[in-house]
């Protein structure tokens, strides 16, 4: 306490100046309309600017929650879109229980680990068996393109065998003529922006710029766009051609994915096991 009084007595002139200065400003603002108006406007501007910066910071901190919400909403919309695309237009069907009748439903998930530079790339997501995820489910991206298949599952997490993996094989076809082929990654050139379609019969007319889509096999709904043809390679003496395509999906910026739940997947698997291929 003694030191405090010594400090005040030593700098009493400064404290008196501050007190009188504050009183002078208050009296000036109280008795002069112009000065009061200018001060209020300046204060409002400073406070408004501070609140604006604070709101920007709050919006930034809430981006993760907003993105998760948008991903969930997009999953619902994509589910409805896929269901509409897979309706048999030759039949008139009235469906009352749309939840149980639709073949495909989509579940959004956040990518927590990803790679694009390995020979066999794996993606980790924040969904697991507690969310109904099982091995071999197909996975697509939020915009366009296929991502891969569920590989391993734990209660809260799962890994995806990316399209950028030597063991990933996806059935596709040419959008314009339905010619079937197999989508693979890497044909001596491991570029995450490109893939290859093999086993397209040579008699089909193929042009650069043609679109490749999923065929409807392997857990993917029919018609999901994969990429556009960038090069055609026809092997002499071979009855099939290999196509190079530019992928629509950019794996290097992947943040969210959609897991496709196929209501008929188990039924199809059992049926195919019971029906062996002809020798």
C-alpha positions as CSV (number, residue, x, y, z in Angstrom):
1,X,0.0,0.0,0.0
2,X,2.8,2.4,0.9
3,X,4.4,1.8,-2.5
4,X,1.1,2.6,-4.2
5,X,0.8,5.9,-2.4
6,X,4.4,6.7,-3.3
7,X,3.7,5.9,-7.0
8,X,0.5,8.1,-7.0
9,X,2.2,11.0,-5.3
10,X,5.2,10.8,-7.7
11,X,2.9,10.9,-10.8
12,X,0.0,12.9,-9.4
13,X,0.4,15.6,-12.1
14,X,-0.2,12.9,-14.8
15,X,-3.3,11.5,-13.0
16,X,-4.7,15.0,-12.6
17,X,-4.2,15.6,-16.3
18,X,-6.0,12.4,-17.2
19,X,-8.9,13.3,-14.9
20,X,-9.3,16.9,-16.2
21,X,-8.8,15.8,-19.8
22,X,-11.7,13.2,-19.4
23,X,-13.9,15.8,-17.7
24,X,-13.2,18.3,-20.5
25,X,-14.1,15.8,-23.2
26,X,-17.3,14.9,-21.4
27,X,-18.3,18.6,-21.1
28,X,-17.4,19.3,-24.7
29,X,-19.5,16.4,-26.0
30,X,-22.4,17.2,-23.7
31,X,-22.7,20.9,-24.7
32,X,-21.7,20.7,-28.4
33,X,-24.0,18.9,-30.8
34,X,-21.5,18.8,-33.7
35,X,-18.7,17.2,-31.6
36,X,-21.1,14.8,-30.0
37,X,-22.4,13.7,-33.4
38,X,-18.9,13.2,-34.8
39,X,-17.8,11.2,-31.8
40,X,-20.9,9.0,-31.9
41,X,-20.4,8.3,-35.6
42,X,-16.8,7.5,-35.1
43,X,-17.5,5.2,-32.2
44,X,-20.3,3.4,-34.0
45,X,-17.9,2.9,-37.0
46,X,-15.2,1.4,-34.7
47,X,-17.7,-0.8,-32.8
48,X,-19.3,-1.9,-36.1
49,X,-16.0,-2.8,-37.6
50,X,-15.1,-4.8,-34.5
51,X,-18.4,-6.7,-34.6
52,X,-18.0,-7.4,-38.3
53,X,-14.5,-8.9,-37.7
54,X,-15.9,-10.9,-34.8
55,X,-18.7,-12.3,-36.9
56,X,-16.2,-13.3,-39.7
57,X,-14.2,-15.2,-37.0
58,X,-17.3,-16.9,-35.7
59,X,-18.4,-17.9,-39.3
60,X,-14.9,-19.3,-39.9
61,X,-14.9,-21.3,-36.7
62,X,-18.3,-22.7,-37.6
63,X,-17.3,-23.7,-41.2
64,X,-16.7,-27.4,-40.2
65,X,-20.2,-27.7,-38.7
66,X,-21.7,-26.0,-41.8
67,X,-19.8,-28.2,-44.2
68,X,-21.0,-31.4,-42.3
69,X,-24.6,-30.1,-42.5
70,X,-24.3,-29.4,-46.2
71,X,-22.8,-32.8,-46.9
72,X,-25.6,-34.5,-45.1
73,X,-28.2,-32.5,-47.0
74,X,-26.4,-33.2,-50.3
75,X,-26.5,-36.9,-49.5
76,X,-30.3,-36.8,-49.2
77,X,-30.6,-34.9,-52.4
78,X,-28.3,-37.3,-54.3
79,X,-30.2,-40.3,-52.9
80,X,-33.4,-38.9,-54.4
81,X,-31.7,-38.0,-57.7
82,X,-30.2,-41.6,-58.0
83,X,-33.6,-43.1,-57.2
84,X,-35.2,-41.0,-60.0
85,X,-32.5,-42.0,-62.5
86,X,-33.0,-45.7,-61.8
87,X,-36.8,-45.7,-62.2
88,X,-38.0,-48.0,-64.9
89,X,-39.8,-45.5,-67.2
90,X,-41.6,-48.4,-69.0
91,X,-43.7,-49.1,-65.9
92,X,-46.1,-47.0,-63.9
93,X,-45.3,-47.5,-60.3
94,X,-46.9,-45.9,-57.3
95,X,-44.6,-46.1,-54.2
96,X,-46.0,-45.2,-50.8
97,X,-43.1,-46.3,-48.6
98,X,-40.3,-44.6,-50.5
99,X,-37.7,-45.3,-47.7
100,X,-38.1,-49.1,-48.0
101,X,-38.6,-49.2,-51.8
102,X,-35.6,-47.2,-53.0
103,X,-32.6,-49.3,-53.8
104,X,-29.9,-46.8,-53.0
105,X,-29.3,-44.5,-50.1
106,X,-26.3,-42.3,-49.5
107,X,-24.4,-41.5,-46.3
108,X,-22.0,-38.6,-46.1
109,X,-18.6,-39.0,-44.5
110,X,-15.6,-36.7,-43.9
111,X,-12.2,-37.6,-45.2
112,X,-9.7,-37.6,-42.3
113,X,-6.7,-39.2,-44.2
114,X,-6.0,-39.5,-47.9
115,X,-3.1,-40.1,-50.3
116,X,-2.6,-39.8,-54.1
117,X,1.1,-40.5,-54.6
118,X,1.3,-44.2,-53.6
119,X,0.8,-47.1,-55.9
120,X,-2.0,-48.3,-53.7
121,X,-3.8,-45.3,-52.1
122,X,-6.1,-45.7,-49.1
123,X,-8.6,-43.1,-47.8
124,X,-9.8,-43.0,-44.1
125,X,-13.2,-41.6,-43.3
126,X,-15.1,-40.8,-40.1
127,X,-17.9,-43.4,-40.5
128,X,-17.9,-47.0,-39.4
129,X,-20.0,-50.1,-38.6
130,X,-22.1,-48.1,-36.1
131,X,-23.3,-46.1,-39.1
132,X,-24.2,-49.2,-41.1
133,X,-21.0,-49.3,-43.2
134,X,-19.8,-52.7,-44.3
135,X,-17.0,-53.9,-46.5
136,X,-17.2,-53.5,-50.3
137,X,-19.8,-50.7,-50.3
138,X,-19.3,-48.3,-53.2
139,X,-18.1,-44.7,-52.6
140,X,-18.6,-41.6,-54.8
141,X,-17.5,-38.0,-54.5
142,X,-19.9,-35.0,-53.8
143,X,-19.6,-33.6,-57.3
144,X,-18.8,-36.1,-60.1
145,X,-16.9,-39.3,-60.1
146,X,-16.3,-42.6,-58.3
147,X,-14.0,-42.8,-55.3
148,X,-13.6,-46.6,-54.6
149,X,-14.8,-49.3,-52.3
150,X,-15.0,-49.7,-48.5
151,X,-12.0,-51.8,-47.4
152,X,-11.9,-52.2,-43.6
153,X,-14.4,-51.1,-41.0
154,X,-14.3,-50.3,-37.3
155,X,-17.1,-49.0,-35.1
156,X,-16.4,-45.3,-35.9
157,X,-14.0,-45.3,-38.9
158,X,-13.5,-47.0,-42.2
159,X,-10.9,-47.2,-44.9
160,X,-11.6,-46.9,-48.7
161,X,-9.7,-48.7,-51.4
162,X,-9.3,-45.8,-53.6
163,X,-9.8,-45.9,-57.4
164,X,-6.0,-45.0,-57.3
165,X,-5.2,-48.6,-56.3
166,X,-3.9,-51.5,-58.4
167,X,-6.7,-53.8,-57.2
168,X,-9.6,-51.5,-57.9
169,X,-11.7,-52.4,-60.9
170,X,-15.0,-50.7,-61.7
171,X,-17.4,-51.6,-64.4
172,X,-18.2,-48.7,-66.7
173,X,-19.6,-48.0,-70.2
174,X,-19.6,-45.2,-72.8
175,X,-22.5,-42.9,-72.2
176,X,-23.4,-42.5,-75.9
177,X,-23.5,-46.2,-76.9
178,X,-23.4,-48.3,-73.6
179,X,-20.2,-50.2,-74.7
180,X,-18.9,-51.9,-71.5
181,X,-15.4,-51.7,-70.2
182,X,-13.3,-51.9,-67.0
183,X,-12.0,-48.8,-65.3
184,X,-8.5,-49.1,-63.8
185,X,-5.9,-46.7,-62.5
186,X,-2.4,-46.6,-63.9
187,X,-1.2,-48.1,-67.2
188,X,2.5,-47.2,-66.6
189,X,1.5,-43.6,-65.7
190,X,0.2,-43.1,-62.2
191,X,-1.4,-39.7,-62.4
192,X,-4.2,-39.1,-59.9
193,X,-6.1,-37.0,-62.6
194,X,-6.2,-39.9,-65.1
195,X,-7.4,-43.5,-65.4
196,X,-7.9,-46.1,-68.1
197,X,-10.8,-48.0,-69.6
198,X,-10.0,-51.4,-70.9
199,X,-11.8,-54.1,-72.9
200,X,-13.9,-51.8,-75.1
201,X,-14.6,-53.7,-78.3
202,X,-12.9,-52.2,-81.3
203,X,-16.0,-52.0,-83.4
204,X,-17.5,-49.2,-81.3
205,X,-16.9,-45.7,-82.5
206,X,-15.1,-43.7,-79.8
207,X,-14.2,-40.0,-79.8
208,X,-12.0,-37.8,-77.6
209,X,-14.4,-36.0,-75.3
210,X,-16.9,-38.8,-74.9
211,X,-18.2,-39.4,-71.4
212,X,-17.6,-42.5,-69.3
213,X,-20.2,-43.5,-66.8
214,X,-20.8,-46.3,-64.3
215,X,-22.6,-49.4,-65.7
216,X,-24.7,-50.1,-62.7
217,X,-22.6,-53.1,-61.5
218,X,-20.4,-53.5,-58.5
219,X,-22.5,-51.4,-56.1
220,X,-22.5,-48.2,-58.1
221,X,-25.8,-46.9,-59.5
222,X,-25.9,-46.7,-63.3
223,X,-25.0,-43.5,-65.0
224,X,-22.6,-41.8,-62.5
225,X,-20.2,-39.8,-64.6
226,X,-16.6,-40.8,-64.2
227,X,-14.6,-38.8,-66.7
228,X,-14.0,-37.8,-70.4
229,X,-11.9,-39.6,-72.9
230,X,-8.6,-37.9,-73.6
231,X,-6.9,-40.5,-75.7
232,X,-7.8,-43.6,-77.7
233,X,-5.4,-46.5,-78.1
234,X,-6.3,-49.3,-80.5
235,X,-3.9,-52.3,-80.4
236,X,-3.2,-53.8,-83.8
237,X,-4.4,-57.3,-84.0
238,X,-6.4,-57.0,-80.8
239,X,-10.2,-56.9,-80.7
240,X,-10.3,-54.5,-77.8
241,X,-9.1,-51.0,-77.2
242,X,-7.8,-49.1,-74.2
243,X,-9.0,-45.5,-73.5
244,X,-7.3,-42.9,-71.4
245,X,-9.7,-40.6,-69.5
246,X,-9.5,-37.4,-67.5
247,X,-11.2,-38.0,-64.2
248,X,-13.9,-35.6,-63.1
249,X,-13.0,-36.3,-59.4
250,X,-10.0,-34.5,-58.0
251,X,-8.6,-36.9,-55.4
252,X,-6.0,-34.4,-54.2
253,X,-8.8,-32.0,-52.8
254,X,-11.2,-34.7,-51.5
255,X,-12.8,-33.6,-48.2
256,X,-16.2,-35.4,-48.2
257,X,-17.4,-38.6,-49.8
258,X,-20.8,-40.5,-50.1
259,X,-21.1,-44.2,-49.2
260,X,-23.7,-45.9,-51.2
261,X,-26.0,-48.3,-49.3
262,X,-27.5,-50.8,-51.8
263,X,-30.6,-52.4,-50.4
264,X,-30.2,-55.3,-52.8
265,X,-26.5,-55.9,-52.4
266,X,-26.7,-59.0,-50.2
267,X,-29.5,-60.5,-52.3
268,X,-27.4,-60.0,-55.4
269,X,-24.2,-61.5,-53.8
270,X,-26.1,-64.6,-52.7
271,X,-27.6,-65.1,-56.1
272,X,-24.3,-64.7,-57.9
273,X,-22.6,-67.3,-55.6
274,X,-25.4,-69.7,-56.4
275,X,-24.9,-69.1,-60.1
276,X,-21.3,-70.0,-61.1
277,X,-19.8,-68.7,-64.3
278,X,-20.0,-71.1,-67.3
279,X,-16.7,-72.8,-68.2
